[in-house]
């Protein structure tokens, strides 16, 4: 994968720091050893025994933690904060009040709109009463007209007055509807003086104080559901050839003894790639049961996308590129075999013994499978002792080295250390 050589470079940098740590911690392991190392005649290195098998294929990515339904809260109107009902970190249910704005102006506008509505209701009643009166007169006039006791002009006059009264009723109804609509609008504006929780969740990122003048562009709080989170990752078009929805994702949190790996599944991948970066977004749904994740955290994520073919497996830190030729290979302690056992646990205070000087040979290899901490290679046999720490000391040496047998667990743990963690250990050992 594209990040493999970058991982190799980082791990070699970490293990160069480790060489400094070993020099300070192992200096008292024997006076003869120490003198030889200082003169650079026969260097001391660490090695592990290559093994045969397959390795999990993974891609290390960077993820950003986001709360489910995480939203920023903004006021819909302009106003001054008069009361804050909550504090940062509070859990609040949907619909509960968060902030109240000064509402006197909006309350007055509601009362004015309500008064206008009452006036228009009275005008409608007046128009209806006048219409009813004219309607009674019209009926009497029509009865007289049917008996030829009134003139045609009187009937036409009454009809005109009736039409005018009906128009007055329609106008009064329209004015009443308009005033009622205005009243509803003013009541809605008044309700916006109380900012309520749009969802149930935890509050944070407070940017509100009593007396503060705020508007629609002023963020007040952020709210989100911290029990269910998602981790967003960026995937390139090349990664999509191997990475699929449903594959296992390992999310790394904490540091040192507080390190934790949370396993989840790759939940979603956007089918649309950015036409400039040729990348897209993936999302991993995570249950935050241990409360170890926080929205906004930057976390390493490993996506496991399969297993390699069977091959000789070595730690990635064993790979070494000859600075003179650029050829990639490993240093092999060719005369060592099963007569030495790898240390179950290597302690800086009680390191395993060094072997007698033994031949070390650089052997080119071909990488046929790539994991994050291990690689499958061709060119060496399973069981070979490969140098993982101290390769730089072998370039100008006599072709021999004293070897400390290390365990796979130790080397993989060292490869997983961040540079700042190991630098701190180096400084503490001084």
Order of alpha helices (4+ residues) and beta strands (2+ residues): alpha-alpha-beta-beta-beta-beta-beta-beta-alpha-alpha-beta-beta-beta-beta-beta-beta-beta-beta-beta-beta-beta-beta-beta-beta-beta-beta-alpha-alpha
